[in-house]
Every structure is written in structure tokens, then in C-alpha cells.
């Protein structure tokens, strides 16, 4: 139950952040760049470790569509299907962040 609750809280937080960022993008008429902060530790799966490694090579972040595509590509190699904008599976360990 703890895992499910943590995952749902992370998902709601990520989706709420994205909605706020998208409103700001409309006002500023300029797309933001994003990244995912991936929790590190023994419970972090190989897919998320690979995402973290790939994102390290993009210090200025990615446009949202590119970030979603990256997650889909990496997730598919591990048998995951992207749900939401930053949720690969039920033990989510990433937080969506805007790159300044």
C-alpha cells in the first residue's frame, strides 16, 4: 500500500507541476525545457537508471515532447508503457522538473 500511495502522490505532483508549467508557457509564449530527477538507490529500476544516465547528457533539459519520447523509447526496451507524462510503472521514482 505504501508503494501505491507513493506512486500516486508522485504522479499527482508531476501532473500538477506540468499543468502549471504549461500555463506559464502559454503566458510567456516560449516552451520550457524539462528533466526528470530520478531517485537513486537499490529500489531504482534499470529503466529509471538508464533515463537518469541519458538525461545527464542533456544538462539544459529537453522539450516536453522529447522527454516523453525518451521515456517511451527506454521504457519500451524494458516492457513498460508510459502513463501520464512521466510515469513508467507502479514504483515510480522520478520527479518532473523545469530546467531554468
C-alpha positions as protocol buffer text, in pm:
chain_id: "A"
residue {
  index: 1
  type: UNK
  ca { x: 0 y: 0 z: 0 }
}
residue {
  index: 2
  type: UNK
  ca { x: 288 y: 236 z: 72 }
}
residue {
  index: 3
  type: UNK
  ca { x: 429 y: 186 z: -277 }
}
residue {
  index: 4
  type: UNK
  ca { x: 91 y: 256 z: -437 }
}
residue {
  index: 5
  type: UNK
  ca { x: 38 y: 569 z: -224 }
}
residue {
  index: 6
  type: UNK
  ca { x: 388 y: 699 z: -301 }
}
residue {
  index: 7
  type: UNK
  ca { x: 339 y: 636 z: -672 }
}
residue {
  index: 8
  type: UNK
  ca { x: 3 y: 813 z: -677 }
}
residue {
  index: 9
  type: UNK
  ca { x: 140 y: 1113 z: -487 }
}
residue {
  index: 10
  type: UNK
  ca { x: 436 y: 1134 z: -726 }
}
residue {
  index: 11
  type: UNK
  ca { x: 205 y: 1109 z: -1027 }
}
residue {
  index: 12
  type: UNK
  ca { x: -31 y: 1379 z: -898 }
}
residue {
  index: 13
  type: UNK
  ca { x: 264 y: 1605 z: -816 }
}
residue {
  index: 14
  type: UNK
  ca { x: 421 y: 1556 z: -1159 }
}
residue {
  index: 15
  type: UNK
  ca { x: 95 y: 1616 z: -1344 }
}
residue {
  index: 16
  type: UNK
  ca { x: 22 y: 1924 z: -1131 }
}
residue {
  index: 17
  type: UNK
  ca { x: 368 y: 2067 z: -1200 }
}
residue {
  index: 18
  type: UNK
  ca { x: 327 y: 2003 z: -1570 }
}
residue {
  index: 19
  type: UNK
  ca { x: -13 y: 2178 z: -1579 }
}
residue {
  index: 20
  type: UNK
  ca { x: 138 y: 2479 z: -1402 }
}
residue {
  index: 21
  type: UNK
  ca { x: 440 y: 2487 z: -1634 }
}
residue {
  index: 22
  type: UNK
  ca { x: 215 y: 2463 z: -1940 }
}
residue {
  index: 23
  type: UNK
  ca { x: 11 y: 2763 z: -1821 }
}
residue {
  index: 24
  type: UNK
  ca { x: 332 y: 2960 z: -1775 }
}
residue {
  index: 25
  type: UNK
  ca { x: 449 y: 2858 z: -2123 }
}
residue {
  index: 26
  type: UNK
  ca { x: 128 y: 2997 z: -2276 }
}
residue {
  index: 27
  type: UNK
  ca { x: 171 y: 3329 z: -2096 }
}
residue {
  index: 28
  type: UNK
  ca { x: 539 y: 3359 z: -2190 }
}
residue {
  index: 29
  type: UNK
  ca { x: 485 y: 3211 z: -2538 }
}
residue {
  index: 30
  type: UNK
  ca { x: 810 y: 3019 z: -2501 }
}
residue {
  index: 31
  type: UNK
  ca { x: 846 y: 2644 z: -2444 }
}
residue {
  index: 32
  type: UNK
  ca { x: 1024 y: 2532 z: -2130 }
}
residue {
  index: 33
  type: UNK
  ca { x: 1284 y: 2259 z: -2109 }
}
residue {
  index: 34
  type: UNK
  ca { x: 1235 y: 1974 z: -1864 }
}
residue {
  index: 35
  type: UNK
  ca { x: 1416 y: 1695 z: -1689 }
}
residue {
  index: 36
  type: UNK
  ca { x: 1332 y: 1414 z: -1452 }
}
residue {
  index: 37
  type: UNK
  ca { x: 1502 y: 1385 z: -1116 }
}
residue {
  index: 38
  type: UNK
  ca { x: 1544 y: 1012 z: -1063 }
}
residue {
  index: 39
  type: UNK
  ca { x: 1576 y: 877 z: -710 }
}
residue {
  index: 40
  type: UNK
  ca { x: 1888 y: 666 z: -678 }
}
residue {
  index: 41
  type: UNK
  ca { x: 1907 y: 360 z: -462 }
}
residue {
  index: 42
  type: UNK
  ca { x: 1866 y: -13 z: -454 }
}
residue {
  index: 43
  type: UNK
  ca { x: 1495 y: 13 z: -544 }
}
residue {
  index: 44
  type: UNK
  ca { x: 1555 y: 221 z: -858 }
}
residue {
  index: 45
  type: UNK
  ca { x: 1491 y: 0 z: -1160 }
}
residue {
  index: 46
  type: UNK
  ca { x: 1720 y: -34 z: -1461 }
}
residue {
  index: 47
  type: UNK
  ca { x: 1481 y: 169 z: -1681 }
}
residue {
  index: 48
  type: UNK
  ca { x: 1496 y: 469 z: -1450 }
}
residue {
  index: 49
  type: UNK
  ca { x: 1873 y: 436 z: -1412 }
}
residue {
  index: 50
  type: UNK
  ca { x: 1901 y: 445 z: -1792 }
}
residue {
  index: 51
  type: UNK
  ca { x: 1674 y: 750 z: -1811 }
}
residue {
  index: 52
  type: UNK
  ca { x: 1888 y: 926 z: -1549 }
}
residue {
  index: 53
  type: UNK
  ca { x: 2202 y: 841 z: -1743 }
}
residue {
  index: 54
  type: UNK
  ca { x: 2057 y: 969 z: -2070 }
}
residue {
  index: 55
  type: UNK
  ca { x: 1926 y: 1289 z: -1909 }
}
residue {
  index: 56
  type: UNK
  ca { x: 2272 y: 1358 z: -1766 }
}
residue {
  index: 57
  type: UNK
  ca { x: 2385 y: 1417 z: -2125 }
}
residue {
  index: 58
  type: UNK
  ca { x: 2115 y: 1687 z: -2158 }
}
residue {
  index: 59
  type: UNK
  ca { x: 2204 y: 1936 z: -1881 }
}
residue {
  index: 60
  type: UNK
  ca { x: 1984 y: 2204 z: -2039 }
}
residue {
  index: 61
  type: UNK
  ca { x: 1685 y: 1969 z: -2035 }
}
residue {
  index: 62
  type: UNK
  ca { x: 1453 y: 1858 z: -2313 }
}
residue {
  index: 63
  type: UNK
  ca { x: 1132 y: 1990 z: -2462 }
}
residue {
  index: 64
  type: UNK
  ca { x: 836 y: 1802 z: -2317 }
}
residue {
  index: 65
  type: UNK
  ca { x: 766 y: 1603 z: -2634 }
}
residue {
  index: 66
  type: UNK
  ca { x: 1132 y: 1494 z: -2647 }
}
residue {
  index: 67
  type: UNK
  ca { x: 1125 y: 1395 z: -2280 }
}
residue {
  index: 68
  type: UNK
  ca { x: 812 y: 1187 z: -2334 }
}
residue {
  index: 69
  type: UNK
  ca { x: 965 y: 1024 z: -2642 }
}
residue {
  index: 70
  type: UNK
  ca { x: 1283 y: 939 z: -2449 }
}
residue {
  index: 71
  type: UNK
  ca { x: 1079 y: 777 z: -2173 }
}
residue {
  index: 72
  type: UNK
  ca { x: 876 y: 581 z: -2427 }
}
residue {
  index: 73
  type: UNK
  ca { x: 1186 y: 456 z: -2606 }
}
residue {
  index: 74
  type: UNK
  ca { x: 1367 y: 349 z: -2291 }
}
residue {
  index: 75
  type: UNK
  ca { x: 1055 y: 217 z: -2123 }
}
residue {
  index: 76
  type: UNK
  ca { x: 966 y: 2 z: -2424 }
}
residue {
  index: 77
  type: UNK
  ca { x: 1302 y: -178 z: -2403 }
}
residue {
  index: 78
  type: UNK
  ca { x: 1203 y: -285 z: -2050 }
}
residue {
  index: 79
  type: UNK
  ca { x: 843 y: -371 z: -2138 }
}
residue {
  index: 80
  type: UNK
  ca { x: 693 y: -57 z: -1980 }
}
residue {
  index: 81
  type: UNK
  ca { x: 425 y: 166 z: -2128 }
}
residue {
  index: 82
  type: UNK
  ca { x: 429 y: 536 z: -2046 }
}
residue {
  index: 83
  type: UNK
  ca { x: 131 y: 652 z: -1840 }
}
residue {
  index: 84
  type: UNK
  ca { x: 89 y: 1022 z: -1788 }
}
residue {
  index: 85
  type: UNK
  ca { x: 388 y: 1236 z: -1878 }
}
residue {
  index: 86
  type: UNK
  ca { x: 649 y: 1084 z: -1652 }
}
residue {
  index: 87
  type: UNK
  ca { x: 522 y: 754 z: -1518 }
}
residue {
  index: 88
  type: UNK
  ca { x: 660 y: 426 z: -1649 }
}
residue {
  index: 89
  type: UNK
  ca { x: 542 y: 177 z: -1390 }
}
residue {
  index: 90
  type: UNK
  ca { x: 380 y: 140 z: -1046 }
}
residue {
  index: 91
  type: UNK
  ca { x: 700 y: 203 z: -849 }
}
residue {
  index: 92
  type: UNK
  ca { x: 765 y: 549 z: -987 }
}
residue {
  index: 93
  type: UNK
  ca { x: 1085 y: 713 z: -867 }
}
residue {
  index: 94
  type: UNK
  ca { x: 1106 y: 1031 z: -1075 }
}
residue {
  index: 95
  type: UNK
  ca { x: 1003 y: 1393 z: -1024 }
}
residue {
  index: 96
  type: UNK
  ca { x: 935 y: 1623 z: -1318 }
}
residue {
  index: 97
  type: UNK
  ca { x: 1130 y: 1948 z: -1304 }
}
residue {
  index: 98
  type: UNK
  ca { x: 1160 y: 2252 z: -1526 }
}
residue {
  index: 99
  type: UNK
  ca { x: 1518 y: 2339 z: -1622 }
}
residue {
  index: 100
  type: UNK
  ca { x: 1581 y: 2713 z: -1578 }
}
